[in-house]
Amino acid sequence: MKNSSLFIILYRMRVPFLVIIIAYTIAITGLVLIEGKDPSGNPYQMSIFDAFYFVSYTATTIGFGETPYEFTYAQRIWVSFSIYITVIGWFYGIGSLVRLLQDKLFLQEIEKSRFKRQIKNLKQKFIIILGYNQITSEIIKRAIAQDIRTVVIEKGVIKGNELLLENFTPTVPLLMSNAHSSKSLEEAGIKKTNCKGLVALFEDDSLNLRIALTSKLLNKNVKLVIKSTTENHTENLKDLDVEIVANPFSIIAKEINMALTAPNLLKLEKWLFKVDTLNSSLPLFPKGKYIICGFGRMGQSVYDKLKTNNIEAHFIEIEKKNVEFKNTDFTKLTYANADDKDTLLEIGVTNAVAIIAATNNDTTNLSILATAKKLNPKIMTIVRENEMEDFSIFKSANIDHIFMPAKILINKTTNALINPLSDLFSRIISEKDEMWAAKLVRRLFETIDENPLLFEIELDFEKAPEVARYLKIKKEIELKIFRVSLHNKEQKNNVVPLLILRDKEEILLPLWDTKLQFDDKILFACDEHAKNDIEYISQNIYEFYYALTGKEKRTIFKGLFK
């Protein structure tokens, strides 16, 4: 039924309504049939209207008095009887209404109706987030900061209440339902043109795959961010044309590989994800023997990268059932407690250059590293942090490198949805070498500062109307127009162009004399002053004219656009 809440009201209140109607009918009929007397002693019959009027205020215990004349004893006896049956009828009806207002199904339908109205009235760009937790809460905050609305589907009542208590501004519409339901996704607005993305970061890869399939069937144009922790599911998601596959363990392994082969690339990536600045120390990983505690998905992903770099690794795993054999050297796999001193000494912790605690238990990881540090004070400690709230504990433990899958998911997801050019740029540069990365880090640091802003602009009539209008009439503009300082044309702003996306062409680190085209998407690194000037040049006709010609005019002539 279109309006389920109305249906529930009609269904649950049908008997109370009938009871009240029957009680009123009996009372009114009696008053109409019983003969009364007027002040002159003449007999009269009460009209249906008078009877209805009298019963109405008597049944609700208001009591205005006898009308239209003083009643006879017969009428008063009937009225006494009528009062009991109508008041009882009202009590029954009100009791039923109170029970209805406490009914969970009714309250759910009321909330669902309210949710549908919110989605219908949602005109801004928004993303759908499936499930509410610490990770998605942070994604919501970052989306709101970028003026992007969010809609949440959450099945759990406790988690739903936590979202409501957060009191986000603007309000985050919440649908209490199964995230994998196609009906729920439709109600959340996945088919709306202003729905720009969907995020599914559940631990169950099969559930994430199902959600991806359902979402693509409902709206093939919506951008999906789906978590995957296995190669098989990652391939399946790519077959479905899922734009962003977030595999935290693969990302950690990639970062370790960067630290081994191109530390400046990792520095750039941390800057892109707003984790660190360009002035931070290089994340250098030594080459030698590594001990990896935990033969799970993260451990094996890391091992693949170590093997590629010809680095020796020895695994420790406590549970044989957790082991899924891949292309691993099984002679270097020990089944034991990783925080046991004898075990660590037996596998050569004193000769190892690094130890990676990659289990899914934070307490175990901390214990492993503390034991290893006592046995080998010079060993590099690398840890997987599972719970976001334990950050202070890990920080105070003096660990060399902390990898947090939760934060990696937050960074990857928000960067991909909110800063798509930045995400594309990070994927492109991951194939570059250390020398290329070092040159770019130096250029950014010297041209701007240690923490440049990232700014994306699209040359269309909405984001850059003046530039777009000029390009549409087939006049040439070079990229260097965005370098002009609006305070003094002879000076150049602190800005570095990182990427131009043109149709399917990707121009990495474009030159300033690159000719611009309509619908170009450009990624800049700049400071706040340069960002403001770029926006003014794009949107203000006077500032655009000054940047283009170097002249100031109080009135812009139409000849500029002829």
C-alpha positions as CSV (number, residue, x, y, z in Angstrom):
1,M,0.0,0.0,0.0
2,K,1.3,3.5,-0.9
3,N,0.6,4.9,2.6
4,S,1.3,2.0,5.1
5,S,0.9,4.2,8.2
6,L,-2.7,5.2,7.1
7,F,-3.5,1.5,6.4
8,I,-2.3,0.5,9.9
9,I,-4.4,3.2,11.5
10,L,-7.5,2.1,9.6
11,Y,-6.8,-1.6,10.3
12,R,-6.0,-1.3,14.0
13,M,-8.8,1.3,14.8
14,R,-11.6,-0.3,12.8
15,V,-13.1,-2.1,15.8
16,P,-12.9,0.9,18.2
17,F,-14.5,3.1,15.5
18,L,-17.3,0.5,15.0
19,V,-17.8,0.4,18.8
20,I,-18.1,4.2,19.1
21,I,-20.4,4.4,16.1
22,I,-22.7,1.6,17.4
23,A,-22.8,3.2,20.9
24,Y,-23.7,6.6,19.4
25,T,-26.3,5.0,17.1
26,I,-28.0,3.2,20.0
27,A,-28.0,6.3,22.2
28,I,-29.3,8.6,19.5
29,T,-32.0,6.1,18.3
30,G,-33.3,5.9,21.9
31,L,-33.5,9.6,22.3
32,V,-35.3,10.0,19.0
33,L,-37.9,7.3,19.8
34,I,-38.6,8.2,23.5
35,E,-41.3,10.9,23.8
36,G,-40.6,14.1,25.7
37,K,-42.6,17.1,26.8
38,D,-42.1,20.8,26.2
39,P,-42.5,23.5,28.9
40,S,-46.3,23.6,28.1
41,G,-46.7,19.9,28.7
42,N,-47.2,19.1,25.0
43,P,-45.5,15.9,23.7
44,Y,-42.6,16.2,21.3
45,Q,-40.1,14.0,19.5
46,M,-36.4,15.0,19.7
47,S,-34.9,15.6,16.2
48,I,-31.9,13.5,15.0
49,F,-29.7,16.6,15.1
50,D,-30.7,17.4,18.7
51,A,-30.1,13.9,19.8
52,F,-26.7,13.7,18.1
53,Y,-25.7,17.1,19.6
54,F,-26.7,16.0,23.1
55,V,-25.0,12.6,22.9
56,S,-21.9,14.1,21.5
57,Y,-21.2,16.4,24.5
58,T,-22.6,13.9,27.0
59,A,-20.4,11.0,25.8
60,T,-17.3,13.2,26.1
61,T,-18.3,14.1,29.7
62,I,-18.6,17.8,28.9
63,G,-22.3,18.1,29.9
64,F,-24.0,21.4,28.8
65,G,-27.4,20.4,30.3
66,E,-30.7,19.0,28.9
67,T,-31.7,20.2,25.5
68,P,-33.9,21.5,23.9
69,Y,-36.3,21.1,26.9
70,E,-36.1,19.5,30.3
71,F,-36.1,15.7,30.0
72,T,-38.8,13.3,31.3
73,Y,-37.8,10.5,33.6
74,A,-37.9,8.1,30.7
75,Q,-35.5,10.2,28.8
76,R,-33.2,10.6,31.8
77,I,-33.1,6.8,32.4
78,W,-32.1,6.3,28.7
79,V,-29.5,9.1,28.9
80,S,-28.0,7.4,32.0
81,F,-27.7,4.2,30.0
82,S,-26.3,6.1,27.0
83,I,-23.7,7.8,29.1
84,Y,-22.3,4.4,30.2
85,I,-22.2,2.8,26.8
86,T,-20.7,5.9,25.0
87,V,-18.1,6.7,27.6
88,I,-17.0,3.0,27.7
89,G,-16.8,3.2,23.9
90,W,-14.6,6.3,24.1
91,F,-12.4,4.7,26.7
92,Y,-12.0,1.7,24.5
93,G,-11.2,3.8,21.5
94,I,-8.7,6.0,23.3
95,G,-7.0,2.9,24.8
96,S,-6.7,1.4,21.3
97,L,-5.2,4.7,20.0
98,V,-2.6,4.8,22.8
99,R,-1.6,1.2,22.0
100,L,-1.4,2.1,18.3
101,L,0.9,5.0,19.1
102,Q,3.2,2.6,21.0
103,D,3.1,0.0,18.3
104,K,6.6,-0.6,16.8
105,L,5.3,-1.3,13.3
106,F,3.3,1.9,13.3
107,L,6.2,4.0,14.5
108,Q,8.4,2.4,11.9
109,E,5.9,3.3,9.2
110,I,5.7,6.9,10.5
111,E,9.5,7.2,10.4
112,K,9.5,5.6,6.9
113,S,7.0,8.2,5.6
114,R,9.0,11.0,7.2
115,F,12.2,9.6,5.5
116,K,10.5,9.4,2.1
117,R,9.5,13.1,2.4
118,Q,13.1,14.0,3.3
119,I,14.4,12.2,0.3
120,K,11.8,13.7,-2.0
121,N,12.8,17.2,-0.8
122,L,16.5,16.5,-1.1
123,K,17.8,18.7,-4.0
124,Q,21.5,18.8,-3.2
125,K,24.1,16.3,-4.2
126,F,24.1,13.3,-1.8
127,I,25.6,9.9,-1.2
128,I,24.0,6.8,0.3
129,I,25.9,5.2,3.2
130,L,25.0,1.7,4.2
131,G,25.5,1.0,7.9
132,Y,26.5,3.4,10.6
133,N,29.7,3.0,12.6
134,Q,32.9,5.0,13.4
135,I,34.1,4.8,9.9
136,T,30.9,5.9,8.2
137,S,30.4,8.6,10.9
138,E,33.7,10.2,9.9
139,I,32.8,9.9,6.2
140,I,29.5,11.8,6.9
141,K,31.4,14.6,8.7
142,R,33.8,15.0,5.8
143,A,31.0,14.9,3.2
144,I,29.1,17.6,5.1
145,A,32.2,19.8,5.3
146,Q,32.2,19.6,1.4
147,D,28.5,20.5,1.2
148,I,27.5,17.0,0.2
149,R,24.5,15.5,1.9
150,T,24.4,11.9,3.1
151,V,21.6,9.4,3.5
152,V,22.1,6.4,5.8
153,I,20.5,2.9,5.8
154,E,21.0,1.1,9.1
155,K,19.2,-2.0,10.3
156,G,20.4,-1.9,14.0
157,V,18.3,0.2,16.4
158,I,21.2,1.0,18.7
159,K,23.4,2.2,15.8
160,G,20.4,4.1,14.4
161,N,20.0,5.9,17.7
162,E,23.7,6.7,17.8
163,L,23.3,8.4,14.5
164,L,20.3,10.4,15.7
165,L,22.2,11.5,18.8
166,E,25.1,12.8,16.7
167,N,22.7,15.5,15.6
168,F,24.4,16.3,12.3
169,T,23.7,19.6,10.6
170,P,22.2,19.4,8.1
171,T,20.1,16.5,9.2
172,V,21.1,13.0,7.9
173,P,18.0,11.1,6.8
174,L,18.0,7.6,8.4
175,L,16.2,4.5,7.1
176,M,15.9,1.6,9.5
177,S,16.1,-1.3,7.1
178,N,18.3,-4.0,5.5
179,A,21.0,-2.4,3.4
180,H,21.0,-5.1,0.7
181,S,17.3,-4.7,0.0
182,S,16.5,-3.2,-3.4
183,K,13.4,-1.6,-2.0
184,S,15.5,0.1,0.7
185,L,18.0,1.4,-1.9
186,E,15.1,2.8,-4.0
187,E,13.5,4.5,-1.0
188,A,16.9,6.0,-0.1
189,G,16.9,7.7,-3.5
190,I,19.5,5.7,-5.5
191,K,17.6,6.4,-8.7
192,K,17.6,10.2,-8.2
193,T,19.8,12.2,-10.5
194,N,21.5,14.0,-7.6
195,C,22.5,10.7,-6.0
196,K,26.3,10.8,-6.7
197,G,27.5,7.7,-4.9
198,L,26.9,4.7,-2.6
199,V,29.2,3.4,0.1
200,A,29.2,-0.2,1.4
201,L,32.0,-1.1,3.8
202,F,30.7,-4.2,5.5
203,E,33.0,-6.9,6.7
204,D,31.1,-9.5,4.7
205,D,32.5,-9.5,1.1
206,S,29.6,-11.5,-0.2
207,L,27.2,-8.9,1.1
208,N,29.2,-6.1,-0.4
209,L,29.1,-7.9,-3.7
210,R,25.4,-8.4,-3.6
211,I,24.9,-4.7,-2.8
212,A,27.1,-3.7,-5.7
213,L,25.1,-5.9,-8.1
214,T,21.7,-4.6,-6.9
215,S,22.9,-1.0,-7.0
216,K,24.2,-1.3,-10.6
217,L,20.9,-2.8,-11.7
218,L,19.0,0.1,-10.1
219,N,21.2,2.9,-11.3
220,K,24.2,2.0,-13.6
221,N,25.5,5.6,-13.4
222,V,25.8,5.8,-9.6
223,K,29.4,5.7,-8.3
224,L,30.0,2.8,-5.9
225,V,32.6,2.6,-3.2
226,I,32.7,-1.1,-2.1
227,K,35.0,-2.8,0.4
228,S,36.7,-6.0,-0.6
229,T,39.3,-8.0,1.4
230,T,40.0,-10.8,-1.1
231,E,41.3,-10.9,-4.6
232,N,38.4,-13.0,-5.8
233,H,35.8,-10.5,-4.6
234,T,37.9,-7.6,-6.0
235,E,37.8,-9.2,-9.4
236,N,34.1,-9.8,-9.2
237,L,33.5,-6.2,-8.3
238,K,35.6,-5.0,-11.2
239,D,33.6,-7.2,-13.5
240,L,30.5,-5.2,-12.3
241,D,32.3,-2.0,-13.2
242,V,32.5,-0.8,-9.6
243,E,34.4,2.4,-9.7
244,I,36.1,2.3,-6.3
245,V,37.1,-1.0,-4.7
246,A,38.5,-0.3,-1.2
247,N,40.7,-3.1,0.0
248,P,42.5,-1.8,3.1
249,F,44.9,-4.7,3.3
250,S,45.9,-4.2,-0.3
251,I,46.4,-0.5,0.3
252,I,48.6,-1.2,3.4
253,A,50.7,-3.6,1.3
254,K,51.0,-1.0,-1.4
255,E,52.1,1.6,1.1
256,I,54.8,-0.7,2.5
257,N,56.0,-1.4,-1.0
258,M,56.2,2.4,-1.6
259,A,58.2,2.8,1.6
260,L,60.6,0.2,0.3
261,T,61.0,1.4,-3.3
262,A,59.8,5.0,-3.5
263,P,59.3,6.7,-0.1
264,N,58.5,10.0,-1.7
265,L,55.5,8.4,-3.4
266,L,54.2,7.4,0.0
267,K,54.8,10.9,1.2
268,L,52.7,12.3,-1.7
269,E,50.0,9.8,-1.0
270,K,49.9,10.7,2.7
271,W,49.6,14.4,1.7
272,L,46.8,13.6,-0.7
273,F,44.9,11.8,2.0
274,K,45.6,14.7,4.5
275,V,47.5,12.3,6.8
276,D,50.8,14.1,6.8
277,T,52.6,17.1,5.2
278,L,55.3,17.2,2.6
279,N,57.8,18.2,5.3
280,S,57.4,15.0,7.2
281,S,60.3,12.5,7.4
282,L,60.6,9.9,4.7
283,P,58.9,6.6,5.7
284,L,62.0,4.5,5.1
285,F,61.7,0.7,5.6
286,P,64.9,-1.3,5.9
287,K,65.8,-4.3,3.8
288,G,66.5,-7.5,5.7
289,K,64.5,-10.2,7.5
290,Y,60.9,-9.4,8.4
291,I,58.7,-11.2,10.9
292,I,55.0,-11.1,10.2
293,C,52.6,-12.0,13.0
294,G,49.3,-13.1,11.5
295,F,48.9,-15.2,8.4
296,G,45.6,-13.5,7.5
297,R,44.6,-11.3,4.6
298,M,46.8,-8.4,5.6
299,G,49.8,-10.6,6.3
300,Q,49.7,-12.3,3.0
301,S,49.1,-9.1,1.1
302,V,52.2,-7.6,2.7
303,Y,54.2,-10.8,2.1
304,D,53.5,-10.5,-1.7
305,K,55.1,-7.1,-1.8
306,L,58.1,-8.2,0.4
307,K,58.6,-11.1,-1.9
308,T,58.6,-8.8,-5.0
309,N,61.4,-6.8,-3.4
310,N,63.4,-10.0,-2.5
311,I,62.9,-9.5,1.2
312,E,62.9,-12.5,3.5
313,A,59.8,-13.0,5.7
314,H,58.8,-15.4,8.4
315,F,55.2,-15.9,9.4
316,I,53.8,-16.7,12.9
317,E,50.2,-17.8,13.2
318,I,48.5,-19.2,16.3
319,E,45.5,-20.8,14.6
320,K,45.9,-23.3,11.8
321,K,42.3,-22.9,10.8
322,N,43.0,-19.3,9.8
323,V,45.6,-20.3,7.2
324,E,44.5,-20.2,3.6
325,F,47.5,-21.3,1.6
326,K,48.5,-19.2,-1.4
327,N,51.9,-18.9,-3.1
328,T,53.8,-18.7,0.2
329,D,57.0,-20.3,1.3
330,F,55.5,-22.6,3.9
331,T,58.9,-23.6,5.4
332,K,58.8,-20.1,7.0
333,L,55.5,-20.5,8.7
334,T,55.5,-21.2,12.4
335,Y,52.3,-22.1,14.4
336,A,52.7,-20.5,17.9
337,N,51.9,-17.5,20.0
338,A,53.6,-14.5,18.4
339,D,54.3,-12.8,21.8
340,D,56.1,-15.8,23.2
341,K,59.8,-15.0,23.8
342,D,61.1,-18.5,23.0
343,T,59.2,-18.5,19.7
344,L,60.5,-15.1,18.6
345,L,64.1,-16.1,19.5
346,E,63.7,-19.4,17.7
347,I,62.7,-17.7,14.4
348,G,65.5,-15.1,14.7
349,V,64.0,-11.9,16.1
350,T,67.5,-10.7,17.1
351,N,68.6,-10.7,13.5
352,A,65.3,-9.3,12.0
353,V,65.1,-5.7,10.9
354,A,61.4,-5.4,11.3
355,I,58.4,-7.0,12.8
356,I,54.8,-6.6,11.6
357,A,52.0,-7.3,14.1
358,A,49.0,-7.9,11.7
359,T,46.5,-9.7,13.8
360,N,42.9,-8.5,14.3
361,N,43.4,-8.1,18.0
362,D,44.9,-4.8,19.2
363,T,46.0,-6.1,22.6
364,T,47.8,-9.1,21.0
365,N,49.5,-6.7,18.5
366,L,50.8,-4.4,21.3
367,S,52.0,-7.4,23.4
368,I,53.9,-8.8,20.3
369,L,55.7,-5.6,19.7
370,A,56.6,-5.0,23.3
371,T,58.1,-8.5,23.5
372,A,60.0,-8.1,20.3
373,K,61.4,-4.7,21.4
374,K,62.8,-6.2,24.6
375,L,64.6,-8.9,22.6
376,N,65.8,-6.6,19.8
377,P,65.7,-2.9,20.7
378,K,66.8,-1.9,17.2
379,I,64.0,-3.7,15.4
380,M,61.5,-1.6,13.4
381,T,57.9,-2.1,14.7
382,I,54.9,-2.0,12.4
383,V,51.4,-2.6,13.6
384,R,47.9,-3.0,12.4
385,E,45.5,-1.0,14.6
386,N,41.9,-2.3,14.5
387,E,40.0,0.0,16.8
388,M,40.0,3.8,16.1
389,E,39.4,4.7,19.8
390,D,42.7,3.0,20.8
391,F,44.8,5.5,18.9
392,S,46.3,7.1,22.0
393,I,47.5,3.7,23.3
394,F,49.3,2.9,20.1
395,K,50.8,6.4,19.9
396,S,52.2,6.2,23.4
397,A,53.7,2.8,22.7
398,N,56.4,4.4,20.6
399,I,55.6,2.3,17.5
400,D,57.5,3.2,14.3
401,H,54.6,2.7,11.8
402,I,50.9,2.4,12.5
403,F,48.5,1.2,9.8
404,M,44.8,1.6,10.6
405,P,42.4,-0.2,8.1
406,A,39.5,1.9,9.4
407,K,41.3,5.2,8.7
408,I,42.5,3.9,5.3
409,L,38.9,3.2,4.4
410,I,37.9,6.7,5.5
411,N,40.6,8.3,3.5
412,K,40.1,6.2,0.4
413,T,36.3,6.6,0.4
414,T,36.1,10.3,1.0
415,N,38.9,11.1,-1.4
416,A,37.2,9.0,-4.1
417,L,33.7,10.5,-3.6
418,I,34.5,14.1,-2.6
419,N,37.8,14.6,-4.5
420,P,37.6,12.3,-7.5
421,L,40.5,14.0,-9.4
422,S,42.7,13.6,-6.3
423,D,41.8,9.9,-6.2
424,L,42.6,9.5,-9.9
425,F,45.9,11.4,-9.4
426,S,47.0,9.1,-6.6
427,R,46.2,6.0,-8.7
428,I,48.2,7.4,-11.7
429,I,51.3,8.4,-9.7
430,S,51.5,5.0,-7.9
431,E,53.2,3.7,-11.1
432,K,55.9,6.4,-11.0
433,D,59.4,6.0,-9.5
434,E,61.2,7.6,-6.6
435,M,63.1,10.2,-8.7
436,W,59.8,11.4,-10.2
437,A,58.2,11.6,-6.8
438,A,61.1,13.4,-5.2
439,K,61.1,16.1,-7.9
440,L,57.3,16.7,-7.5
441,V,57.7,16.9,-3.7
442,R,60.4,19.4,-4.0
443,R,58.4,21.5,-6.6
444,L,55.3,21.5,-4.4
445,F,57.3,22.4,-1.3
446,E,59.3,25.2,-3.0
447,T,56.4,26.7,-5.0
448,I,53.7,26.5,-2.3
449,D,54.5,25.2,1.2
450,E,54.7,22.0,3.2
451,N,50.9,21.4,3.1
452,P,49.4,22.7,-0.2
453,L,45.6,22.8,-0.7
454,L,44.0,20.5,-3.3
455,F,41.5,22.3,-5.5
456,E,39.4,20.8,-8.3
457,I,37.6,22.8,-10.9
458,E,35.5,21.8,-14.0
459,L,35.4,24.2,-16.9
460,D,31.6,24.2,-17.4
461,F,28.9,26.8,-17.1
462,E,28.2,25.9,-13.5
463,K,31.7,25.9,-11.9
464,A,33.6,28.2,-14.3
465,P,31.0,30.2,-16.3
466,E,33.3,32.9,-17.6
467,V,36.0,30.5,-18.8
468,A,33.5,28.1,-20.2
469,R,31.7,30.9,-22.1
470,Y,34.9,32.1,-23.6
471,L,36.0,28.6,-24.7
472,K,32.5,27.9,-26.2
473,I,33.0,30.6,-28.8
474,K,36.2,28.7,-29.9
475,K,38.7,31.2,-28.4
476,E,41.9,29.8,-27.0
477,I,42.9,30.0,-23.3
478,E,46.1,28.6,-21.9
479,L,46.3,27.0,-18.5
480,K,48.5,29.8,-17.3
481,I,45.5,32.1,-16.9
482,F,44.9,30.4,-13.5
483,R,48.4,31.3,-12.4
484,V,47.7,35.1,-12.6
485,S,47.6,37.0,-9.4
486,L,44.6,39.4,-9.3
487,H,46.6,41.8,-7.1
488,N,49.3,42.2,-9.7
489,K,49.3,40.6,-13.1
490,E,53.1,40.7,-13.2
491,Q,53.2,38.3,-10.2
492,K,52.4,34.6,-10.2
493,N,50.3,32.8,-7.6
494,N,51.6,29.8,-5.7
495,V,50.0,27.0,-7.7
496,V,51.0,23.8,-9.4
497,P,48.7,22.0,-11.9
498,L,48.7,18.3,-11.1
499,L,46.2,16.8,-13.6
500,I,43.8,17.6,-16.4
501,L,41.1,15.1,-17.2
502,R,39.8,15.6,-20.7
503,D,37.2,13.0,-21.9
504,K,39.2,9.8,-21.3
505,E,42.6,11.6,-21.7
506,E,44.7,12.1,-18.5
507,I,47.3,14.9,-18.7
508,L,49.7,14.5,-15.7
509,L,51.5,17.6,-14.6
510,P,50.4,19.7,-17.6
511,L,52.5,22.6,-18.8
512,W,51.3,26.2,-18.3
513,D,51.0,26.7,-22.1
514,T,48.5,23.7,-22.3
515,K,45.4,24.8,-24.3
516,L,42.2,24.4,-22.3
517,Q,39.0,22.9,-23.6
518,F,35.4,23.1,-22.5
519,D,34.5,20.5,-19.8
520,D,38.2,20.0,-18.8
521,K,38.5,18.9,-15.2
522,I,41.7,20.3,-13.5
523,L,43.4,19.4,-10.2
524,F,45.5,22.1,-8.7
525,A,47.8,22.2,-5.7
526,C,47.9,25.8,-4.3
527,D,47.6,28.0,-1.3
528,E,44.4,29.7,-0.1
529,H,45.1,33.0,-1.9
530,A,45.7,31.2,-5.3
531,K,42.5,29.1,-4.7
532,N,40.4,32.3,-4.2
533,D,41.9,33.9,-7.4
534,I,41.2,30.8,-9.5
535,E,37.6,30.9,-8.3
536,Y,37.3,34.6,-9.1
537,I,38.8,34.2,-12.5
538,S,36.4,31.4,-13.3
539,Q,33.2,33.1,-12.1
540,N,33.7,36.8,-12.2
541,I,33.7,38.5,-15.6
542,Y,35.8,41.5,-14.4
543,E,38.5,39.3,-12.8
544,F,38.5,37.0,-15.8
545,Y,39.0,40.0,-18.1
546,Y,41.9,41.3,-16.0
547,A,43.6,37.9,-15.9
548,L,43.1,37.6,-19.7
549,T,44.2,41.0,-20.8
550,G,45.9,42.6,-17.8
551,K,43.6,45.6,-18.0
552,E,40.9,46.8,-15.7
553,K,37.6,48.1,-16.9
554,R,34.6,49.3,-15.0
555,T,32.3,48.0,-17.8
556,I,32.9,44.9,-19.8
557,F,32.1,45.4,-23.4
558,K,30.3,42.7,-25.3
559,G,33.1,42.6,-27.8
560,L,35.1,40.4,-25.4
561,F,32.8,37.5,-26.3
562,K,32.3,38.2,-30.0
